[in-house]
Amino acid sequence: MEEPRVEHIMQIGIGFMASKTLLSAANEIHTYLGLKGWSDLDGPIGSQKGMTADEHKVFQAKVLPLIESTEYSIWKFAPELSYLAPSK
């Protein structure tokens, strides 16, 4: 296995820039992504944004065997039902 390159790590990080990722103590990865609308789901999401199509296929080939389960939840923010702190 070749040594990780800083520029490659930064490319992947850029893909996650718009999302919030939480690593838990139970070897779980929780990723939270804010969407402006349903059309945001039509394009690449997460690490896909920081990789070429070939790099993403290689990444998937390495990661998918390690994944035991995946769960997707979509929550809608309703400002009229939420407390919004006053902006400064």
Distance bins in CASP14 RR format, pairs under 12 A and 6 or more apart:
PFRMAT RR
TARGET T0000
AUTHOR 0000-0000-0000
RMODE 2
METHOD distances of the structure
MODEL  1
1 58 0 0 0 0 0 1 0 0 0 0 0
1 62 0 0 0 0 1 0 0 0 0 0 0
2 8 0 0 0 0 1 0 0 0 0 0 0
2 58 0 0 0 0 0 1 0 0 0 0 0
3 9 0 0 0 0 0 1 0 0 0 0 0
4 10 0 0 0 0 0 1 0 0 0 0 0
4 11 0 0 0 0 0 1 0 0 0 0 0
4 12 0 0 0 0 1 0 0 0 0 0 0
5 11 0 0 0 0 1 0 0 0 0 0 0
5 12 0 0 0 0 0 1 0 0 0 0 0
5 55 0 0 0 0 0 1 0 0 0 0 0
6 12 0 0 0 0 0 1 0 0 0 0 0
6 13 0 0 0 0 0 1 0 0 0 0 0
7 13 0 0 0 0 0 1 0 0 0 0 0
7 14 0 0 0 0 0 1 0 0 0 0 0
7 50 0 0 0 0 0 1 0 0 0 0 0
7 51 0 0 0 0 0 1 0 0 0 0 0
7 55 0 0 0 0 0 1 0 0 0 0 0
8 14 0 0 0 0 0 1 0 0 0 0 0
8 47 0 0 0 0 0 1 0 0 0 0 0
8 50 0 0 0 0 1 0 0 0 0 0 0
8 51 0 0 0 0 1 0 0 0 0 0 0
8 52 0 0 0 0 0 1 0 0 0 0 0
8 55 0 0 0 0 1 0 0 0 0 0 0
8 58 0 0 0 0 0 1 0 0 0 0 0
8 59 0 0 0 0 0 1 0 0 0 0 0
9 15 0 0 0 0 0 1 0 0 0 0 0
9 16 0 0 0 0 0 1 0 0 0 0 0
9 47 0 0 0 0 0 1 0 0 0 0 0
9 50 0 0 0 0 0 1 0 0 0 0 0
9 51 0 0 0 0 0 1 0 0 0 0 0
10 16 0 0 0 0 0 1 0 0 0 0 0
10 17 0 0 0 0 0 1 0 0 0 0 0
10 50 0 0 0 0 1 0 0 0 0 0 0
10 51 0 0 0 0 0 1 0 0 0 0 0
11 17 0 0 0 0 0 1 0 0 0 0 0
11 46 0 0 0 0 0 1 0 0 0 0 0
11 47 0 0 0 0 1 0 0 0 0 0 0
11 48 0 0 0 0 0 1 0 0 0 0 0
11 49 0 0 0 0 1 0 0 0 0 0 0
11 50 1 0 1 0 0 0 0 0 0 0 0
11 51 1 0 0 1 0 0 0 0 0 0 0
11 52 0 0 0 0 1 0 0 0 0 0 0
11 55 0 0 0 0 1 0 0 0 0 0 0
11 56 0 0 0 0 0 1 0 0 0 0 0
11 59 0 0 0 0 0 1 0 0 0 0 0
12 19 0 0 0 0 0 1 0 0 0 0 0
12 21 0 0 0 0 0 1 0 0 0 0 0
12 46 0 0 0 0 1 0 0 0 0 0 0
12 47 1 0 1 0 0 0 0 0 0 0 0
12 48 0 0 0 0 1 0 0 0 0 0 0
12 49 0 0 0 0 1 0 0 0 0 0 0
12 50 1 0 0 1 0 0 0 0 0 0 0
12 51 1 0 0 1 0 0 0 0 0 0 0
12 52 0 0 0 0 0 1 0 0 0 0 0
12 55 0 0 0 0 1 0 0 0 0 0 0
12 56 0 0 0 0 1 0 0 0 0 0 0
12 59 0 0 0 0 1 0 0 0 0 0 0
12 63 0 0 0 0 0 1 0 0 0 0 0
13 19 0 0 0 0 1 0 0 0 0 0 0
13 21 0 0 0 0 1 0 0 0 0 0 0
13 31 0 0 0 0 0 1 0 0 0 0 0
13 46 0 0 0 0 1 0 0 0 0 0 0
13 47 1 0 0 1 0 0 0 0 0 0 0
13 48 0 0 0 0 0 1 0 0 0 0 0
13 49 0 0 0 0 1 0 0 0 0 0 0
13 50 1 0 0 1 0 0 0 0 0 0 0
13 51 0 0 0 0 0 1 0 0 0 0 0
14 44 0 0 0 0 0 1 0 0 0 0 0
14 46 0 0 0 0 1 0 0 0 0 0 0
14 47 0 0 0 0 1 0 0 0 0 0 0
14 48 0 0 0 0 0 1 0 0 0 0 0
14 49 1 0 0 1 0 0 0 0 0 0 0
14 50 1 0 1 0 0 0 0 0 0 0 0
14 51 0 0 0 0 1 0 0 0 0 0 0
15 21 0 0 0 0 0 1 0 0 0 0 0
15 31 0 0 0 0 0 1 0 0 0 0 0
15 33 0 0 0 0 0 1 0 0 0 0 0
15 44 0 0 0 0 1 0 0 0 0 0 0
15 45 0 0 0 0 1 0 0 0 0 0 0
15 46 1 0 1 0 0 0 0 0 0 0 0
15 47 1 0 1 0 0 0 0 0 0 0 0
15 48 1 0 0 1 0 0 0 0 0 0 0
15 49 1 1 0 0 0 0 0 0 0 0 0
15 50 1 0 1 0 0 0 0 0 0 0 0
15 51 0 0 0 0 1 0 0 0 0 0 0
15 55 0 0 0 0 0 1 0 0 0 0 0
15 56 0 0 0 0 0 1 0 0 0 0 0
15 59 0 0 0 0 0 1 0 0 0 0 0
16 22 0 0 0 0 0 1 0 0 0 0 0
16 23 0 0 0 0 0 1 0 0 0 0 0
16 29 0 0 0 0 0 1 0 0 0 0 0
16 31 1 0 0 1 0 0 0 0 0 0 0
16 32 0 0 0 0 0 1 0 0 0 0 0
16 33 0 0 0 0 1 0 0 0 0 0 0
16 44 0 0 0 0 0 1 0 0 0 0 0
16 45 0 0 0 0 1 0 0 0 0 0 0
16 46 1 0 1 0 0 0 0 0 0 0 0
16 47 1 0 0 1 0 0 0 0 0 0 0
16 48 0 0 0 0 0 1 0 0 0 0 0
16 49 0 0 0 0 1 0 0 0 0 0 0
16 50 0 0 0 0 1 0 0 0 0 0 0
16 51 0 0 0 0 0 1 0 0 0 0 0
17 33 0 0 0 0 0 1 0 0 0 0 0
17 34 0 0 0 0 0 1 0 0 0 0 0
17 45 0 0 0 0 0 1 0 0 0 0 0
17 46 0 0 0 0 1 0 0 0 0 0 0
17 47 0 0 0 0 0 1 0 0 0 0 0
17 49 0 0 0 0 1 0 0 0 0 0 0
17 50 0 0 0 0 1 0 0 0 0 0 0
18 31 0 0 0 0 0 1 0 0 0 0 0
18 32 0 0 0 0 0 1 0 0 0 0 0
18 33 1 0 0 1 0 0 0 0 0 0 0
18 34 1 0 0 1 0 0 0 0 0 0 0
18 35 0 0 0 0 1 0 0 0 0 0 0
18 36 0 0 0 0 0 1 0 0 0 0 0
18 40 0 0 0 0 1 0 0 0 0 0 0
18 44 0 0 0 0 0 1 0 0 0 0 0
18 45 0 0 0 0 1 0 0 0 0 0 0
18 46 1 0 0 1 0 0 0 0 0 0 0
18 47 0 0 0 0 0 1 0 0 0 0 0
18 48 0 0 0 0 0 1 0 0 0 0 0
18 49 0 0 0 0 1 0 0 0 0 0 0
18 50 0 0 0 0 0 1 0 0 0 0 0
19 29 0 0 0 0 0 1 0 0 0 0 0
19 30 0 0 0 0 0 1 0 0 0 0 0
19 31 1 0 1 0 0 0 0 0 0 0 0
19 32 1 0 0 1 0 0 0 0 0 0 0
19 33 1 0 1 0 0 0 0 0 0 0 0
19 34 1 0 0 1 0 0 0 0 0 0 0
19 35 0 0 0 0 0 1 0 0 0 0 0
19 40 0 0 0 0 0 1 0 0 0 0 0
19 45 1 0 0 1 0 0 0 0 0 0 0
19 46 1 0 1 0 0 0 0 0 0 0 0
19 47 0 0 0 0 1 0 0 0 0 0 0
19 48 0 0 0 0 0 1 0 0 0 0 0
19 49 0 0 0 0 1 0 0 0 0 0 0
20 29 0 0 0 0 0 1 0 0 0 0 0
20 30 0 0 0 0 1 0 0 0 0 0 0
20 31 1 0 0 1 0 0 0 0 0 0 0
20 32 1 0 1 0 0 0 0 0 0 0 0
20 33 1 0 0 1 0 0 0 0 0 0 0
20 34 0 0 0 0 1 0 0 0 0 0 0
20 46 0 0 0 0 0 1 0 0 0 0 0
21 28 0 0 0 0 0 1 0 0 0 0 0
21 29 1 0 0 1 0 0 0 0 0 0 0
21 30 1 0 0 1 0 0 0 0 0 0 0
21 31 1 0 1 0 0 0 0 0 0 0 0
21 32 1 0 0 1 0 0 0 0 0 0 0
21 33 0 0 0 0 1 0 0 0 0 0 0
21 46 0 0 0 0 1 0 0 0 0 0 0
21 47 0 0 0 0 0 1 0 0 0 0 0
22 28 0 0 0 0 1 0 0 0 0 0 0
22 29 1 0 0 1 0 0 0 0 0 0 0
22 30 1 0 1 0 0 0 0 0 0 0 0
22 31 1 0 0 1 0 0 0 0 0 0 0
22 32 1 0 0 1 0 0 0 0 0 0 0
23 29 1 0 1 0 0 0 0 0 0 0 0
23 30 1 0 0 1 0 0 0 0 0 0 0
23 31 0 0 0 0 1 0 0 0 0 0 0
24 30 1 0 0 1 0 0 0 0 0 0 0
24 31 0 0 0 0 0 1 0 0 0 0 0
26 68 0 0 0 0 0 1 0 0 0 0 0
27 66 0 0 0 0 1 0 0 0 0 0 0
27 67 0 0 0 0 0 1 0 0 0 0 0
27 68 0 0 0 0 1 0 0 0 0 0 0
27 69 0 0 0 0 0 1 0 0 0 0 0
28 67 0 0 0 0 0 1 0 0 0 0 0
28 68 0 0 0 0 1 0 0 0 0 0 0
28 69 0 0 0 0 1 0 0 0 0 0 0
28 70 0 0 0 0 0 1 0 0 0 0 0
28 71 0 0 0 0 0 1 0 0 0 0 0
29 46 0 0 0 0 0 1 0 0 0 0 0
29 47 0 0 0 0 0 1 0 0 0 0 0
29 63 0 0 0 0 0 1 0 0 0 0 0
29 66 0 0 0 0 0 1 0 0 0 0 0
29 67 0 0 0 0 1 0 0 0 0 0 0
29 68 0 0 0 0 0 1 0 0 0 0 0
29 69 0 0 0 0 0 1 0 0 0 0 0
29 70 0 0 0 0 0 1 0 0 0 0 0
29 71 0 0 0 0 0 1 0 0 0 0 0
30 70 0 0 0 0 0 1 0 0 0 0 0
30 71 0 0 0 0 1 0 0 0 0 0 0
30 72 0 0 0 0 0 1 0 0 0 0 0
30 73 0 0 0 0 0 1 0 0 0 0 0
31 45 0 0 0 0 1 0 0 0 0 0 0
31 46 1 0 0 1 0 0 0 0 0 0 0
31 47 0 0 0 0 1 0 0 0 0 0 0
31 70 0 0 0 0 0 1 0 0 0 0 0
31 71 0 0 0 0 0 1 0 0 0 0 0
31 72 0 0 0 0 0 1 0 0 0 0 0
31 73 0 0 0 0 0 1 0 0 0 0 0
32 45 0 0 0 0 0 1 0 0 0 0 0
32 46 0 0 0 0 0 1 0 0 0 0 0
32 72 0 0 0 0 0 1 0 0 0 0 0
32 73 0 0 0 0 1 0 0 0 0 0 0
32 74 0 0 0 0 0 1 0 0 0 0 0
32 75 0 0 0 0 1 0 0 0 0 0 0
32 77 0 0 0 0 0 1 0 0 0 0 0
33 40 0 0 0 0 1 0 0 0 0 0 0
33 41 0 0 0 0 1 0 0 0 0 0 0
33 44 0 0 0 0 0 1 0 0 0 0 0
33 45 1 0 0 1 0 0 0 0 0 0 0
33 46 1 0 0 1 0 0 0 0 0 0 0
33 47 0 0 0 0 0 1 0 0 0 0 0
33 48 0 0 0 0 0 1 0 0 0 0 0
33 49 0 0 0 0 0 1 0 0 0 0 0
33 72 0 0 0 0 0 1 0 0 0 0 0
33 73 0 0 0 0 0 1 0 0 0 0 0
33 74 0 0 0 0 1 0 0 0 0 0 0
33 75 0 0 0 0 0 1 0 0 0 0 0
34 40 1 0 0 1 0 0 0 0 0 0 0
34 41 0 0 0 0 0 1 0 0 0 0 0
34 45 0 0 0 0 0 1 0 0 0 0 0
34 46 0 0 0 0 0 1 0 0 0 0 0
34 74 0 0 0 0 0 1 0 0 0 0 0
34 75 0 0 0 0 1 0 0 0 0 0 0
34 76 0 0 0 0 0 1 0 0 0 0 0
34 77 0 0 0 0 1 0 0 0 0 0 0
35 41 1 0 0 1 0 0 0 0 0 0 0
35 42 0 0 0 0 0 1 0 0 0 0 0
35 43 0 0 0 0 0 1 0 0 0 0 0
35 45 0 0 0 0 1 0 0 0 0 0 0
35 46 0 0 0 0 0 1 0 0 0 0 0
35 74 0 0 0 0 1 0 0 0 0 0 0
35 75 0 0 0 0 0 1 0 0 0 0 0
35 76 0 0 0 0 1 0 0 0 0 0 0
35 77 0 0 0 0 1 0 0 0 0 0 0
36 42 0 0 0 0 0 1 0 0 0 0 0
36 77 0 0 0 0 0 1 0 0 0 0 0
37 43 0 0 0 0 0 1 0 0 0 0 0
37 74 0 0 0 0 0 1 0 0 0 0 0
37 76 0 0 0 0 0 1 0 0 0 0 0
37 77 0 0 0 0 0 1 0 0 0 0 0
38 74 0 0 0 0 1 0 0 0 0 0 0
38 76 0 0 0 0 0 1 0 0 0 0 0
40 46 0 0 0 0 0 1 0 0 0 0 0
40 49 0 0 0 0 0 1 0 0 0 0 0
40 74 0 0 0 0 0 1 0 0 0 0 0
41 72 0 0 0 0 0 1 0 0 0 0 0
41 74 0 0 0 0 1 0 0 0 0 0 0
43 49 0 0 0 0 1 0 0 0 0 0 0
44 50 0 0 0 0 1 0 0 0 0 0 0
44 51 0 0 0 0 1 0 0 0 0 0 0
44 52 0 0 0 0 0 1 0 0 0 0 0
44 53 0 0 0 0 1 0 0 0 0 0 0
44 55 0 0 0 0 0 1 0 0 0 0 0
44 56 0 0 0 0 1 0 0 0 0 0 0
45 51 0 0 0 0 0 1 0 0 0 0 0
45 56 0 0 0 0 0 1 0 0 0 0 0
45 72 0 0 0 0 0 1 0 0 0 0 0
46 56 0 0 0 0 0 1 0 0 0 0 0
46 59 0 0 0 0 0 1 0 0 0 0 0
47 55 0 0 0 0 1 0 0 0 0 0 0
47 56 1 0 0 1 0 0 0 0 0 0 0
47 57 0 0 0 0 0 1 0 0 0 0 0
47 58 0 0 0 0 0 1 0 0 0 0 0
47 59 1 0 0 1 0 0 0 0 0 0 0
47 60 0 0 0 0 1 0 0 0 0 0 0
47 62 0 0 0 0 0 1 0 0 0 0 0
47 63 0 0 0 0 1 0 0 0 0 0 0
48 55 0 0 0 0 1 0 0 0 0 0 0
48 56 1 0 1 0 0 0 0 0 0 0 0
48 57 0 0 0 0 0 1 0 0 0 0 0
48 59 0 0 0 0 1 0 0 0 0 0 0
48 60 0 0 0 0 1 0 0 0 0 0 0
49 55 0 0 0 0 0 1 0 0 0 0 0
49 56 0 0 0 0 1 0 0 0 0 0 0
50 56 0 0 0 0 1 0 0 0 0 0 0
50 59 0 0 0 0 1 0 0 0 0 0 0
51 57 0 0 0 0 1 0 0 0 0 0 0
51 58 0 0 0 0 1 0 0 0 0 0 0
51 59 1 0 0 1 0 0 0 0 0 0 0
51 60 0 0 0 0 1 0 0 0 0 0 0
51 63 0 0 0 0 0 1 0 0 0 0 0
52 58 0 0 0 0 1 0 0 0 0 0 0
52 59 0 0 0 0 0 1 0 0 0 0 0
53 59 0 0 0 0 0 1 0 0 0 0 0
53 60 0 0 0 0 0 1 0 0 0 0 0
54 60 0 0 0 0 0 1 0 0 0 0 0
54 61 0 0 0 0 0 1 0 0 0 0 0
55 61 0 0 0 0 0 1 0 0 0 0 0
55 62 0 0 0 0 0 1 0 0 0 0 0
56 62 0 0 0 0 0 1 0 0 0 0 0
56 63 0 0 0 0 0 1 0 0 0 0 0
56 64 0 0 0 0 0 1 0 0 0 0 0
57 63 0 0 0 0 0 1 0 0 0 0 0
57 64 0 0 0 0 0 1 0 0 0 0 0
58 64 0 0 0 0 0 1 0 0 0 0 0
59 66 0 0 0 0 0 1 0 0 0 0 0
60 66 0 0 0 0 0 1 0 0 0 0 0
60 67 0 0 0 0 1 0 0 0 0 0 0
63 70 0 0 0 0 0 1 0 0 0 0 0
64 70 0 0 0 0 1 0 0 0 0 0 0
75 81 0 0 0 0 0 1 0 0 0 0 0
75 82 0 0 0 0 0 1 0 0 0 0 0
76 82 0 0 0 0 0 1 0 0 0 0 0
77 84 0 0 0 0 0 1 0 0 0 0 0
78 84 0 0 0 0 0 1 0 0 0 0 0
END
